[in-house]
Amino acid sequence: MKTLFRTIALAAIASLALAGCIKHEPYGHHTNPGPDNGGHHGENTEDKLVLNERSDWSISYVAREDWENDDGSVEKVEHFKMAYKGNGYYIVRMITKENYEDPDVYNKDAAAFFKYESESLIADAKKDGVNFWQYEDEVFTPKITDVFFNRLRSGTWIAFLIELDSKGKATGNYAETTFTLTQEPASDSFSKWLGTWRASNGLMGYDLKISRIDNNFLYRIDGWECLQTPGYFKMDKVYLEGEFYAPNGFLYIRSQFLGSYEDTDFNHGTVDELFMGNIFDSKGLTIITDEGIDIAVMVWQGEKEAELQGAEVKIDTGQGEYETTFHSIQYYMWAHSDSNWYPYHDSVPELPLTMTKLADTRASEAPLAPERTATKASIHHSQPKAGRSSRNSVAKKAVRVK
């Protein structure tokens, strides 16, 4: 934390600036916050959280602002201001109005939302071997007045200021605000990526359709692992989200949680579907299982040509860090029953891939693509993001494939 004429909160959470209702922990702590599993707690009076909206507290959305990173680059962040008094700990959590009111998600149950978020925070801390309050860029004390979040997608949001007790549990004290972010007109540099592309390394590749989710911010990418020759799994029912980065005009793909379902093909039971990056070395394949870090980037090579490159990453071994790039990216299922990772395809193309545009789509003619609801907001982190070299992420979670 640092002071710039006011107290400002920065977070070191490397996660895509999205929003929503499901938080994913692929190491045993994963629950459905909906009515069937924690969405309503009226049946157990001992577990009932009594809400108290504090009239003397407030949280308000200020504006979308430019944030200058340490390397001089500038990015968009969402500015919030808070006023509150107390002796506890405090977190800010946001959810789209649509998800908050959805009967299958929270059904306007603020108590369920608070309990889920606080319990997830406690579980994360336990998994990381720290106390929850040691997340100093995420858990605040009353001296924090301003907080900056990564850019949020367009829509109507509800932001909650939630008080926690000394054990990290929600006390019921809170403040809230509702705000709306409107869609921007699409810029020319954003629109250039829209259309159909063939991505190939000469041996293997896919035809990718890139459409818009949120102008000047988010894309929907269909076609990855949809093989031209039929395979056992044709991933045409799922899609990726990509992020446009205006300073260099590149399109970044991050590791992402896609959803959960019951696997009937191999009887794995409940599985999570994710898109992750791989590293190859002399010891074999390692799946980097951190969510929300850059794993690939589309870089312009000409007017109709681009290259899909593996993003740079620092691997934290516990004894130090080393830099490398991702060698491939692919869909995985993570099985709750045995805590194992399973690919949908044994073979995916190794990066980089040459991308050739097959057809253009004008932003004015393209309807907005449906967005994924199982995404989440993240507090703005202070790592520089100016370009390919300065957007590198630190990976701390990995699984070695024997």
Secondary structure as the mmCIF struct_conf table of DSSP 4:
data_model
#
loop_
_struct_conf.conf_type_id
_struct_conf.id
_struct_conf.beg_label_comp_id
_struct_conf.beg_label_asym_id
_struct_conf.beg_label_seq_id
_struct_conf.end_label_comp_id
_struct_conf.end_label_asym_id
_struct_conf.end_label_seq_id
STRN STRN1 LYS A 2 THR A 3
BEND BEND1 LEU A 4 ARG A 6
STRN STRN2 THR A 7 ALA A 9
BEND BEND2 ALA A 17 ALA A 17
STRN STRN3 GLY A 20 GLY A 20
BEND BEND3 CYS A 21 CYS A 21
TURN_TY1_P TURN_TY1_P1 PRO A 26 TYR A 27
BEND BEND4 GLY A 28 GLY A 28
BEND BEND5 GLY A 34 GLY A 34
HELX_RH_3T_P HELX_RH_3T_P1 PRO A 35 ASN A 37
TURN_TY1_P TURN_TY1_P2 GLY A 38 GLY A 39
TURN_TY1_P TURN_TY1_P3 GLY A 42 GLU A 43
HELX_RH_3T_P HELX_RH_3T_P2 THR A 45 ASP A 47
HELX_LH_PP_P HELX_LH_PP_P1 LYS A 48 LEU A 51
STRN STRN4 ASN A 52 GLU A 53
TURN_TY1_P TURN_TY1_P4 SER A 55 ASP A 56
STRN STRN5 SER A 58 GLU A 68
TURN_TY1_P TURN_TY1_P5 ASP A 70 ASP A 71
BEND BEND6 GLY A 72 GLY A 72
STRN STRN6 VAL A 74 ALA A 83
BEND BEND7 ASN A 87 GLY A 88
STRN STRN7 TYR A 89 THR A 96
HELX_RH_AL_P HELX_RH_AL_P1 LYS A 97 GLU A 101
TURN_TY1_P TURN_TY1_P6 PRO A 103 LYS A 108
HELX_RH_AL_P HELX_RH_AL_P2 ALA A 110 ASP A 128
TURN_TY1_P TURN_TY1_P7 GLY A 129 GLY A 129
BEND BEND8 VAL A 130 VAL A 130
HELX_RH_3T_P HELX_RH_3T_P3 PHE A 132 GLN A 134
TURN_TY1_P TURN_TY1_P8 GLU A 136 GLU A 138
BEND BEND9 VAL A 139 VAL A 139
STRN STRN8 PHE A 140 PHE A 140
TURN_TY1_P TURN_TY1_P9 PRO A 142 LYS A 143
STRN STRN9 ASP A 146 ASN A 150
HELX_LH_PP_P HELX_LH_PP_P2 ARG A 151 ARG A 153
BEND BEND10 SER A 154 SER A 154
STRN STRN10 GLY A 155 LEU A 164
TURN_TY1_P TURN_TY1_P10 SER A 166 LYS A 167
BEND BEND11 GLY A 168 GLY A 168
STRN STRN11 ALA A 170 LEU A 181
HELX_LH_PP_P HELX_LH_PP_P3 THR A 182 SER A 187
HELX_RH_AL_P HELX_RH_AL_P3 ASP A 188 SER A 191
TURN_TY1_P TURN_TY1_P11 LYS A 192 TRP A 193
STRN STRN12 GLY A 195 SER A 200
BEND BEND12 GLY A 202 LEU A 203
STRN STRN13 GLY A 205 ASP A 214
TURN_TY1_P TURN_TY1_P12 ASN A 215 PHE A 217
STRN STRN14 LEU A 218 ASP A 222
TURN_TY1_P TURN_TY1_P13 TRP A 224 GLU A 225
BEND BEND13 GLN A 228 THR A 229
BEND BEND14 TYR A 232 TYR A 232
BEND BEND15 LYS A 237 LYS A 237
STRN STRN15 LEU A 240 TYR A 245
TURN_TY1_P TURN_TY1_P14 ALA A 246 GLY A 249
STRN STRN16 PHE A 250 ARG A 254
STRN STRN17 GLN A 256 ASP A 263
BEND BEND16 ASP A 265 PHE A 266
STRN STRN18 GLY A 269 ASP A 281
TURN_TY1_P TURN_TY1_P15 SER A 282 LYS A 283
STRN STRN19 GLY A 284 ILE A 288
BEND BEND17 GLU A 291 ILE A 293
STRN STRN20 ASP A 294 TRP A 300
BEND BEND18 GLY A 302 LYS A 304
STRN STRN21 GLU A 305 GLY A 310
HELX_LH_PP_P HELX_LH_PP_P4 ALA A 311 ALA A 311
STRN STRN22 GLU A 312 ASP A 316
BEND BEND19 GLY A 318 GLN A 319
STRN STRN23 GLU A 321 THR A 325
STRN STRN24 SER A 328 ALA A 335
TURN_TY1_P TURN_TY1_P16 HIS A 336 SER A 339
STRN STRN25 ASN A 340 PRO A 343
BEND BEND20 TYR A 344 TYR A 344
BEND BEND21 ASP A 346 ASP A 346
HELX_LH_PP_P HELX_LH_PP_P5 PRO A 349 GLU A 350
BEND BEND22 LEU A 351 LEU A 351
HELX_LH_PP_P HELX_LH_PP_P6 PRO A 352 PRO A 352
STRN STRN26 LEU A 353 ASP A 360
TURN_TY1_P TURN_TY1_P17 ALA A 363 GLU A 365
BEND BEND23 ALA A 366 ALA A 366
HELX_LH_PP_P HELX_LH_PP_P7 PRO A 367 ARG A 372
BEND BEND24 THR A 373 THR A 373
STRN STRN27 ALA A 374 ALA A 374
STRN STRN28 ILE A 379 ILE A 379
HELX_LH_PP_P HELX_LH_PP_P8 HIS A 380 HIS A 381
BEND BEND25 GLN A 383 GLN A 383
BEND BEND26 ALA A 386 GLY A 387
TURN_TY1_P TURN_TY1_P18 ARG A 388 ARG A 391
STRN STRN29 SER A 393 ALA A 395
STRN STRN30 ALA A 398 VAL A 401
#
